[in-house]
Amino acid sequence: MKNFVFHNPTKLVFGAGTVEQIGQYIKRDGIKKVLLLYGTGSIKKNGVYEKVVRSLYENGIDKVEVSGVKPNPVLSKVYEAIETARRENVEAILAVGGGSVVDSAKTVAAGFYYEGDIWDAFIGKYNVKKALPLYVVLTMSATGTEMNGNAVVTNEKTKEKFYFSSKHVFPVVSIVDPTSQYSLPKEQVVYGAIDAISHVMEYYFDVSGSVLIDRIDESILVTIIETTETILKNPTDYEARANFCLATTLALNGLTGLGTDGGDWSSHELEHAVSALNPHVAHGAGLAVVFPAWLEYVSELVSEKLVRFGKNVLKLRGKITPQRTIRALKDWYKSIGAPTTLKELGFSKSDIEELTLIAAKHAPFGTVRELKTEDIRKIYEIAYE
């Protein structure tokens, strides 16, 4: 186990009926005006919007709204929200939605005080020094962004999907009400599960881990797998939904990587190129394709961990080999309706070169194995079909 310092400043408010509390938490911090940022309207259909607006009103908090954040959030919407926040002189950002909304809100919060182009934070030209306070009402569990300082945004002009991290954009308060996710389409549950599973695996397959954290990781992984299967059959099973929501939050709030070298995030780098080239590809769908391909490419370096993963997470019995584990993971993805090849995502073989060029902008990357341009190309070839 490596030395570490663990500090997470986000207050997590979890459980049924908690959405209505958001106004109280914002009021306690002396904030009187917020930018309410949300997506394309689902929160108005499931009742969350009404609950949030009523809570703000009852606590004397004014709001200005920016809506229309889409999956794989884009920089142009961030610019719009920053401009609105400045013009309206808001004191905080309130994100109501899933990971795309929260990541956009983090970028807006950081961009509010920055005189330059906030894209600079994504390309390493600016370290965030100050941000507006951020509050979150989560409506889709997947990315874990409700309890970390990471944000991913796509620059649609350059087809670059990059991330930045900063202690200044950790949410002050995040509310997670599992009942608000009952109406999510099955596809979103599936891709949310795969995203969270991938977050844990990126730490798990970092061979610098420890016995305790490996066991915590395995517990979270098994919980996500089991509750996903239950939710797909019964979307209103509260215990399954609550355990799913908490597991996805814990997957990327710092816990799963304690004592490691920081994990190997190659699969996220590879997927970001996929959904940057085709923004219609859900992040979880892309990860279902590229993560098993990456595992296959580095299997000799993580063979013991793959066998352990097969036994303790996928519950395989008999002779377990790395290849059998990878096949079993892909089979589970298929069983819940996820794609497992680039071809299924609508890519052609000729797209592999452009995917490689996009991903290679950050190369070399990887800790299990450092990936250079040719390695990246080979992994996409494995992932194709």
N, C-alpha and C positions, 0 to 999 in steps of 0.2 A: 504494500500500500504506500502510495506517495503522500508526502505532506500536503495538507490543504487548509484553506480557510473557507468556511461556508457561511454565507450571509445572504438571506433573501428578505428584502424589505417589504414585500407585498403582503398586505392583509388579505387573506382568502376568506370570503364569506360564502359558506357552502350550505345548500339544502333547499328543500321545497319552500316556496313563499318568500324567498330572500330578495327577489328583484325589486320589490316595493321598498326596500331599505336604502336604495342607492342615494336618494335625496338626502337622507339623514347623514350619511357619511360625508357627502360633499359639503353640506351645511356646517358640520363640525369643524371643517378645515377653513371656514370663513370665506368660502368661495360663493360668489353671487351670480356669476354668468359663465356658461359653458358652451363650447362648440359640441353639438350632438352629431356624431358621425356614424352613419350606418350604411347598409347595403342597398339592395334593389327592391326592398319592400316586404320581405317575408316577416319581419318583426311586426308589421301592421296586421298581418293575417293571423299570427299566433297569439296576439294579445300583449306581447312584451312591450311594444311601443307605447301603448296606452298606459301600462303600469309605470313605465319609466317617466313619461311626461307628467302623469298625475303626481308621482313622488317628487319630481322637481318643483311642480307648482305648489304642493302642500308645504314645501320647505323653503319657499320664497326664492327659488333659483331661476333666473332667466336663461333662455337658451336661444341659440341660432343653429340652424340645421344645414348639414351638407350630406346628401345621400348619393347613392349610385356607385358605391364601391363594389367592384366585381371580384370574383375569384381570380387569383393571380393578380393582385392589385397593381395598378399602374401609376407611374410618376405624375402624369398629367392631373389625375384626381387629387394627388397629394398637393400639388401646386395650387389647385383651386381652393382646397381646404385651408392651406396656409394663408392665402390672400384673404379669405373670409374671416379667419380667426384674427388676423391683424386689423382688418377694417372694423370689425365689431368689438375689438378690444376685449376678447374673452380672457378669463382667468384660468381655465382648465379645459381639457379635452375629455369628453365622455364618449367612449366607443361602445356601441351596442351591436354585437354581431359575432362573427367567427374570426378566425385567424387573419383573414385578409383585411377586415375592418380594423382589428387591433393593431396589426403591423402598420397599416396606413396611419392610424392615430399616433403611434409612436413616432413616425417620421414627421408628422405635422407638429407634434409637440417639440421635437428637436429643431425643426426648421423655423419655428416661430421667432426664435431669437437670433438665428443665423443670418447674416447679411448676404452671404453668398448663395450658391445653388446647393440645396441640401443633398443632391446626388453626390456631392463631394464626400459625404460621410460613408457612402457605399463604395467609393473607389479609393479610399485611403487618404484623401486630401484634407479631411477635417475630422478631428476627434470631438465628439459632442461634449460641450462644456456646461450646457444649461438647457433645460426643457420645461415646458409647461407641465403641471401635474396631470397625470392620466388616471382616469377611472374607467372601469370595464364592467359591462354586463355581458357575459359570454352566452352565446346562443348556439354554438356548435363546438364541441370538444374535439380537439385533434392536435393542434400544433403546440400546445403548452405555453403559448405566448402570453396568456393571462397571468403568468407568474415568472416571467423572465425579462431580460433586457435586450432581446433580439428582435429584429424586424427584417422582412424580406419584401422587396418591391421590384417590379419590372420597369425598366426604361424602354418603352415601346418603340422609341426612335432607333435605339442602338441594338435592340433585341438582347439586352443584357438583364439577367435576373440575379441581383446581388443582395447581400445582407450587410447590416452593420449591428454592432453590439455596444451598449452603453449602460452604465449603472444609472444614468439619469432618466432612462425611459422605462424602468420597472414601474408597473402600475402601482398607485398608492393603495387602491382597493380594487379587488376583482370579485365580482359576484357570480357564482356558478349555481344555477338552479336547474337540477336535472329535469324537472317537469317541463321546462321551457323547450326541451329538445325532443319531446315526444313526437312532434309532427315532422321531424326531419326526414327527407327522402332516404330510402335504404342506401342509395349510392353514396350519399354524404357520410352516413355511418361507416360504411365499408372503407372509404378513402380516409376518413378520420382515424379509424383504427390502424390502418396501414402506416399512416404518417407517424402516429405515436409509437407503434412497434418499431419503426425504423429509427426513431430517436433513441430508443433504449438499445437497439442492436448496435448503433454506432459507438456507444460506450462499451457495450458488452464484449464486442470483438476487439477492443483495445486490450491487448494482452498484458498491459500494465495494471489491470484491475486487481481487486482483492476478493477474498472468499465471501465476506459479508455483502459487499456491493453486488457481486455476481448473484447472490441469492435474492437480494432485494430486486435486482433487475429481472430475474426469472419469475419472481412472484408477480411483478407488474405485467410482464409479458403474458403469463398464463391467465391473469385476470382479464386483460384486454381480449384475448382470444375467446375465452369462455363467455364473457358478457356480450361480445359482439354477436356470437351465435344465438344467445338468448334474445337480444334486442331485435335481431332480424326476424325472429319468430313472434315476439311480443313486445312491440315498441313502448308500451306503457308499463312494463315491469320496472317499478321504481328502484328496487335494490340493484338490479342489473345495470340500469341506467346510471345510478349514483356511483356504483363501483367503477363503471366505465369512465365516467367523467373525472373522478378523482385520480384514477390510474393514468389517464392521458395528461392531466396536470402534472403529476409527479414525474412523468416520463421526461420532462424537460424543464424542471425548476431547479436543477443543480444536484439533486439527490443522486440520480443514477450514475453520475460521473465522478463522485467523490473518490479521491485516492487514485485516479487514473491520470494519464498524460493529456487528457482532454478529449479522448475519443478520436475516431477516424470518420471524418465527414465527407469522404469521397463520394458516397452515393448521393448526398444532397447536392454536391457540386455537379455531378453528372445529371441529376434530375432537373436542376435549375436550367440547364441548357435545353432539355426536352420541352419544358413548359414555356420557356422563353421563345423558342422557335414556333411552337404551337400553343398559344395561350388557352386554347380550349381543353387542353389536357389537365385534368385535376392533379395537384401535387401528389396525392396519395396514389393515383393511378400510375404516374411516372415512377414513383418509388417501388411499386410492385413489380415493375419491369427491370429497373436498373440495379436494385439492391441484390437480388439473387445472382445477377450476372457478375456483379462485383465480387460477391462471395465465391463464385466459381473461379474467378480469375486469381483470387488470393487464397484459395482453399488450402494449399499446402502450408501456408504460414499460420493458419488458424484452425488446423485440423482437429486439435484436441477440443477447442471451444465449440466447433461445429458438432462434434459427437456429443458433447455435454448438452448443447442446445437441443439436439434431437431427442435426447433422453428426458431432460428436465422440463423443457418447454413444449415440445411437440408430442411428448409422451410415446416416442417410438420404442419398440421392444425388439429383442433379438439382436442380430448383428447390425450395429449402426456405423455407417461410414459417412464421411463428409458429403459425398455426392447424394447419398440417400436423404440426408437432412435437407439439403438444398432442394431436392425434388419434392420432399414433403412440405416444405414451406411454400413452394410454388403451387402445389396441389391445394393447400389450404386457401391461398389467395384465389385460385380458380373456383373453389367451392363456395366462396362468398360473393362471387361475381366480378372479380377484378381481372384485368388483363395481365398477361405475363410476358408479352413480347412487344417490341416496337412496331411490328407489323400490325398487331391488333389496334394500336393507337393511331394507325393511319399513316405511318411513316414508310417511305420507300428506302431501298438500299442506298440510293443516291443521296439521301438526307444524312447518312452517317458522316460524311465529310463535313457538312456544315455544323452538325452537332458537335463534332470533334473540335472544330475551330472555335466555337462558342465556349465550350467547356475549358479548352486549353488556354483561354485568356487568364485563368487563375493558376495554371500549371507552373511548376510541379506542385501537387498537393497529395495528402495522404500520409498516415503514420504507420499503418500496418505494412503498406508498400507505397513508396513514393511513385505517383503516377505522372508520367510525361505524356506528350502528345500521342505517341504510338500506343502506349498502354490504354489511353482513353479510347482510341479508335478500336482496339481489340475488344474492349468491354462492350462497346456499342454493337459490335459485330456479334458477340455472344448473345446480346439482348434482342437482336433483330427477330429471330424466329426459333 
